Amino acid sequence: MSDSHSGYARATTTFFADRVAGRLGGPEAWTIWILATVFVVWLFAIQTGYAVVSPQIQQDAGLSLAQIATAASTYTVTFAICQFFSGALLDRYGTRPLLAGAVALVTAGAFLYAATTGFAVLLLAQVVLAIGASFGFVGAGYVGGKWFAAARYGLMFGLVQMCASLGSAIGQPVMSALLTLMTWQQLLAGFASAGVLLTIAFALLVRNPVATETGRAHGNVGTEIVHNLAACFRNRQVVLCAVFAGASFGTMLSVGVLWGPRVQEARGATAGFAAVLTALAWLGLALGAPAINLVSNRWHSRKLPAEVGLLLEAVAVVLFIYGPANGPGASVVVMFAVGLFAGTHMLGFTIAGESVPPNLLGSAAAVVNGVCFLVGGALQAIPGYLLPDDPDLADFRRALWIMPLTLLIGLVATLGLRDRSSSS
């Protein structure tokens, strides 16, 4: 009888292993990855659309520029704090019980966002949006890591960022155009309504690979989260990745969500053209995010592309803030370059993922992404308090020096990385 049970157990294990092997990278894997990526594109459009709708919200709700910047920073900081826990929860439970709830939270936040009448409602909307959104980007990366071969993790993560950035590049000018046809409340309510459909799709279609479902730990949740996060923060590579990726993406986020259109308008651009220029930065990021991993593989190095990318991003950001006003052509090139070289931050996820065991994949990605948004929040909030309510270009130049300094710190962090060549 025991031999029979043993044989049955071996056969069952083999059966489930075959199921997992057959599904990894297959149609179901792509369906779930596409849904997770659509979630990221949708929430990224809501988040980065703040650059387009915030002037009208500021006017209609009677808010100051400092309050608008504080609301943007509140989203970013809340997102970053929740991010540290969302990655550990994904490592423990997988995507099925978490991502549908996350989409529902973003949907609720979008409805609140559309109902903004004052500073308190705007802050509440940002908090609810951020809690749900904290599972988005890392969740899509987690799906790529669990449903596809490990060697494709960095590339799949880069493709998620590419899609999100393309969505922002297209979405910002489209949102700007739509605001001539409808109110910002109607526009945001439309985003929220799309979230209802997306929540249903997640509830019906998204699940975990069998290996994830049967391999969960059953200890205390809080203890496990703290243990996973502590293991990541003790890892020198993960910490350095968080610093340089945070500097790179945090700067891009502050430009793409808030300061990009404001600075370009101070340079004399119309609101519509400023939105187009900001969209070009997101387009640059869409190309840079997957390209940096391809360059890294081609150079057989992780460290060197990170160093070169941070240096070039710093040059582009200095030109964005302090460069002469040479007309629209120069602005197009500079804004595209800011986004293109900000794609360097994706190497932070790749290196961190290669530096931890598979059971810490979500936690490592969450640490890196959390720091990215903490830095982005700081770079949105601090200049907001240094600027007058009606700033000119000289005021922006006095307040935004923190961006090149942040990138310099990130560049120093890349110098401490241990290189790991890759031919994947």
C-alpha positions in Angstrom: 0.0 0.0 0.0 2.8 2.4 0.8 4.5 1.6 -2.5 1.3 2.4 -4.3 0.9 5.7 -2.5 4.5 6.5 -3.2 4.1 5.8 -6.9 0.9 7.8 -7.0 2.7 10.8 -5.4 5.6 10.6 -7.9 3.2 10.4 -10.8 1.2 13.3 -9.4 4.4 15.4 -9.0 5.5 14.6 -12.5 2.1 15.4 -13.9 2.0 18.9 -12.3 5.7 19.5 -13.2 4.8 18.7 -16.9 1.8 21.0 -16.6 3.9 23.9 -15.4 6.6 23.3 -18.0 4.0 23.1 -20.7 2.4 26.4 -19.6 5.5 28.5 -19.0 5.8 30.8 -22.0 2.6 29.3 -23.6 -0.7 31.0 -24.6 -2.0 31.1 -21.0 1.3 32.7 -19.9 1.0 35.4 -22.6 -2.7 36.0 -21.8 -1.9 36.7 -18.1 1.2 38.8 -18.9 -0.8 40.9 -21.4 -3.5 41.5 -18.8 -0.9 42.5 -16.2 0.8 44.8 -18.7 -2.6 46.4 -19.6 -3.1 47.1 -15.9 0.3 48.8 -15.8 -0.4 50.9 -18.9 -3.9 51.9 -17.6 -2.7 53.0 -14.2 0.4 54.6 -15.7 -1.9 56.7 -17.9 -3.9 57.8 -14.9 -0.7 58.6 -12.9 1.2 60.4 -15.7 -2.0 62.1 -16.9 -1.7 64.2 -13.7 0.7 66.4 -15.7 -2.1 67.2 -18.1 -5.1 67.5 -15.7 -3.4 69.1 -12.7 -3.6 72.7 -14.0 -7.3 72.4 -14.4 -7.8 70.7 -11.1 -5.7 73.5 -9.5 -7.9 76.1 -11.0 -11.3 74.5 -10.4 -10.5 73.4 -6.9 -8.8 76.6 -5.9 -5.5 74.9 -5.0 -1.9 76.3 -4.9 1.0 75.0 -6.9 2.5 73.7 -3.6 -0.7 71.7 -2.9 -0.7 70.2 -6.4 2.9 69.2 -5.9 2.1 67.8 -2.5 -0.7 65.7 -3.9 1.6 64.2 -6.6 4.2 63.5 -3.9 1.6 61.9 -1.7 0.8 59.4 -4.4 4.4 58.7 -5.0 5.4 58.3 -1.3 2.3 56.1 -0.5 3.1 54.0 -3.5 6.7 53.6 -2.4 5.8 52.5 1.1 3.1 50.1 0.0 5.5 48.8 -2.7 7.9 47.2 -0.1 5.0 45.1 1.2 3.4 44.3 -2.2 6.5 42.5 -3.4 6.7 40.3 -0.4 3.0 39.5 -0.6 3.4 38.5 -4.2 6.3 36.2 -3.2 4.0 34.5 -0.6 0.6 34.4 -2.3 1.3 34.9 -6.0 -0.9 37.0 -8.4 -4.3 35.5 -8.2 -5.6 36.7 -4.9 -3.9 40.1 -5.1 -4.0 41.6 -8.6 -7.8 41.7 -9.0 -8.1 43.5 -5.7 -5.3 45.9 -6.8 -7.2 46.8 -10.0 -10.4 47.3 -8.0 -8.5 49.7 -5.6 -7.1 51.8 -8.5 -10.7 51.9 -10.0 -12.1 53.2 -6.8 -9.3 55.8 -6.6 -10.0 56.9 -10.1 -13.6 57.5 -9.3 -12.5 59.6 -6.2 -10.0 61.4 -8.4 -12.8 62.4 -10.8 -14.9 63.7 -7.9 -12.2 66.0 -6.6 -13.6 69.2 -5.1 -10.8 70.2 -2.8 -7.4 69.3 -1.4 -8.6 66.6 1.0 -10.5 64.6 -1.7 -7.5 64.9 -4.0 -5.2 63.5 -1.3 -7.6 60.6 -0.5 -7.8 59.8 -4.2 -4.0 59.7 -4.5 -3.7 57.4 -1.5 -6.2 54.9 -2.7 -4.8 55.0 -6.2 -1.3 54.4 -4.9 -2.2 51.4 -2.7 -3.7 49.6 -5.7 -1.0 50.7 -8.1 1.8 49.4 -5.9 1.0 45.9 -7.1 1.0 46.9 -10.8 4.5 47.2 -12.2 6.0 44.7 -9.8 3.1 42.4 -10.3 3.7 42.4 -14.1 7.4 41.8 -13.5 6.5 38.9 -11.2 4.3 37.4 -13.8 7.1 37.6 -16.3 9.5 36.0 -13.9 7.1 33.1 -12.9 5.4 32.4 -16.3 8.5 32.7 -18.5 12.0 31.3 -18.5 14.3 33.0 -15.9 16.7 34.2 -18.6 13.9 36.3 -20.1 13.1 38.1 -16.8 15.0 41.3 -17.5 13.7 41.6 -21.1 10.1 40.9 -20.1 10.3 43.5 -17.4 11.7 46.0 -19.9 8.8 45.2 -22.3 6.4 46.1 -19.5 8.1 49.4 -19.0 8.1 50.0 -22.8 4.4 49.4 -23.0 3.7 51.6 -20.0 5.8 54.4 -21.4 4.3 54.1 -24.8 0.9 54.4 -23.2 2.0 57.6 -21.4 3.6 59.0 -24.6 0.3 58.5 -26.5 -1.9 59.1 -23.6 -0.7 62.6 -22.5 -1.3 64.3 -25.9 -4.6 62.4 -26.3 -5.8 63.5 -22.9 -4.8 67.0 -23.7 -6.9 66.9 -26.9 -9.8 65.2 -25.1 -9.9 68.0 -22.5 -11.0 70.3 -25.3 -14.1 68.1 -25.8 -14.9 67.1 -22.2 -14.2 68.1 -18.6 -11.4 66.6 -16.7 -14.0 65.0 -14.4 -15.6 63.2 -17.3 -12.2 62.1 -18.6 -11.1 60.6 -15.3 -14.5 58.9 -14.9 -13.9 57.2 -18.2 -10.6 55.8 -17.0 -12.4 54.6 -13.8 -15.1 52.9 -15.9 -12.5 51.0 -17.9 -11.2 49.8 -14.5 -14.4 48.0 -13.8 -14.0 45.9 -16.9 -10.4 45.2 -16.1 -11.2 44.1 -12.6 -13.7 41.5 -14.0 -11.1 40.2 -16.5 -8.5 39.8 -13.7 -10.9 37.9 -11.4 -11.8 35.5 -14.2 -8.5 34.9 -15.9 -5.5 35.6 -13.7 -4.1 32.7 -11.6 -0.7 31.4 -10.5 1.4 28.6 -12.0 0.8 25.3 -10.2 4.3 25.4 -8.7 3.5 28.7 -7.0 0.2 27.5 -5.8 1.6 24.4 -4.1 4.8 26.0 -2.8 3.6 28.7 -0.5 5.0 29.1 3.0 2.5 28.9 5.9 4.3 30.9 8.6 3.3 34.3 10.0 2.7 36.7 7.1 4.2 39.8 8.9 7.3 37.8 9.9 7.9 36.5 6.4 7.5 40.0 4.9 10.0 41.5 7.3 12.4 38.5 6.7 12.2 38.9 2.9 12.7 42.6 3.0 15.6 42.3 5.5 17.3 39.8 3.2 17.0 42.2 0.3 18.3 45.2 2.2 21.3 43.1 3.5 22.2 42.4 -0.2 24.7 45.0 -1.3 23.8 44.6 -5.0 20.1 45.1 -4.3 20.7 48.3 -2.3 23.0 49.8 -4.9 20.5 48.9 -7.6 17.8 50.6 -5.7 19.9 53.8 -5.4 20.9 54.1 -9.0 17.5 53.0 -10.4 15.8 55.4 -8.0 18.0 58.3 -9.2 17.3 57.4 -12.8 13.6 56.7 -12.8 12.8 59.2 -9.9 14.2 62.0 -12.0 12.2 60.8 -15.1 9.0 60.5 -13.1 9.3 64.0 -11.7 9.8 65.3 -15.2 7.2 63.2 -16.9 4.4 63.7 -14.3 4.9 67.3 -13.1 7.9 69.5 -14.0 8.3 68.6 -17.7 5.3 70.6 -19.0 5.8 73.4 -16.4 9.4 74.0 -17.5 8.6 73.9 -21.2 5.7 76.3 -20.7 8.1 78.6 -18.8 10.4 78.4 -21.9 7.5 79.7 -24.0 5.9 76.5 -25.3 2.1 76.3 -25.5 0.3 73.9 -23.2 -0.4 71.5 -26.1 3.2 71.5 -27.3 4.5 71.1 -23.7 2.3 68.0 -23.4 3.8 66.7 -26.7 7.3 67.3 -25.4 6.6 65.5 -22.2 5.1 62.6 -24.2 8.4 62.4 -26.1 10.2 61.8 -22.9 7.9 58.8 -22.2 8.5 57.7 -25.8 12.2 57.8 -25.2 11.8 55.7 -22.0 9.7 53.2 -24.0 12.6 52.6 -26.3 15.3 52.8 -23.6 13.7 50.4 -21.1 14.0 47.2 -23.3 17.1 48.5 -25.1 19.3 48.8 -22.0 19.1 45.0 -21.4 19.9 44.3 -25.0 22.9 46.6 -24.8 23.9 45.0 -21.5 23.8 41.5 -23.1 25.7 42.8 -26.1 28.4 44.4 -24.0 28.5 41.3 -21.7 28.3 43.7 -18.7 25.7 45.0 -16.4 27.8 47.7 -14.7 29.2 49.6 -17.7 25.9 50.3 -19.4 24.5 51.5 -16.0 27.4 53.9 -15.6 27.2 55.3 -19.1 23.4 55.5 -19.0 23.3 57.5 -15.7 26.0 59.9 -17.0 24.1 60.5 -20.3 20.8 61.0 -18.4 22.5 63.6 -16.2 23.7 65.5 -19.2 20.2 65.4 -20.7 18.6 66.7 -17.5 21.1 69.5 -17.1 20.2 70.6 -20.7 16.5 70.3 -19.9 16.9 72.7 -16.9 19.7 75.0 -17.8 20.2 74.7 -21.5 19.6 77.7 -23.8 16.2 78.2 -25.4 17.1 77.2 -28.9 13.7 76.6 -30.2 11.4 73.6 -30.4 13.8 71.3 -32.2 16.3 71.4 -29.4 13.6 70.8 -26.8 12.4 67.7 -28.8 15.9 66.2 -28.8 16.5 67.0 -25.1 13.2 65.6 -23.8 13.5 62.4 -25.9 17.1 62.0 -24.5 15.9 62.4 -20.9 13.5 59.5 -21.3 15.8 57.3 -23.5 18.7 57.3 -21.0 16.2 57.0 -18.0 15.7 53.5 -19.4 18.9 52.7 -17.6 16.9 52.2 -14.4 15.6 48.8 -15.8 19.1 47.4 -15.2 18.4 47.8 -11.5 15.6 45.3 -11.7 17.8 42.9 -13.8 20.8 43.0 -11.5 18.7 42.8 -8.3 16.8 39.8 -9.7 20.0 38.1 -10.5 21.4 38.7 -7.1 18.7 37.0 -5.0 17.1 33.5 -4.9 13.9 32.9 -6.8 11.7 33.1 -3.7 12.9 36.8 -3.2 12.2 37.9 -6.8 9.1 39.9 -6.0 10.7 41.4 -2.8 13.9 42.5 -4.6 11.9 44.1 -7.4 9.6 45.9 -4.9 12.6 47.3 -3.0 14.1 48.7 -6.2 10.7 50.1 -7.4 9.8 51.4 -4.0 13.0 53.5 -3.9 12.4 54.7 -7.5 9.1 56.2 -6.4 10.4 57.5 -3.1 13.0 59.5 -5.0 10.4 60.6 -7.5 8.2 61.8 -4.7 11.0 63.8 -3.2 11.8 65.4 -6.6 8.2 66.4 -7.0 7.6 67.8 -3.5 10.8 69.6 -2.7 10.9 71.9 -5.7 7.2 72.6 -5.2 8.0 74.3 -1.9 11.0 76.2 -3.3 8.9 77.7 -6.2 6.6 80.7 -6.1 3.0 80.3 -7.2 3.7 81.7 -10.6 7.3 80.7 -11.4 9.3 81.7 -14.4 12.2 79.9 -16.0 14.7 81.4 -13.6 12.7 80.2 -10.7 12.7 76.6 -12.1 16.4 76.8 -12.6 17.0 77.7 -9.0 14.7 75.0 -7.7 15.5 72.0 -9.9 19.2 71.7 -9.2 18.3 68.7 -7.0 17.7 66.5 -10.1 21.3 66.6 -11.5 22.6 66.1 -7.9 20.4 63.0 -7.5 21.7 61.5 -10.8 25.3 62.1 -9.6 24.5 60.1 -6.5 23.1 57.4 -8.7 26.2 57.4 -10.8 28.4 57.0 -7.7 26.2 54.0 -6.7 26.9 52.2 -10.0 30.6 52.4 -9.4 30.2 50.1 -6.4 28.3 47.4 -8.3 29.9 44.0 -8.8 29.7 43.3 -12.5 28.1 40.2 -13.9 28.4 39.5 -17.6 25.4 38.0 -19.4 24.9 36.2 -22.7 21.2 35.6 -22.2 
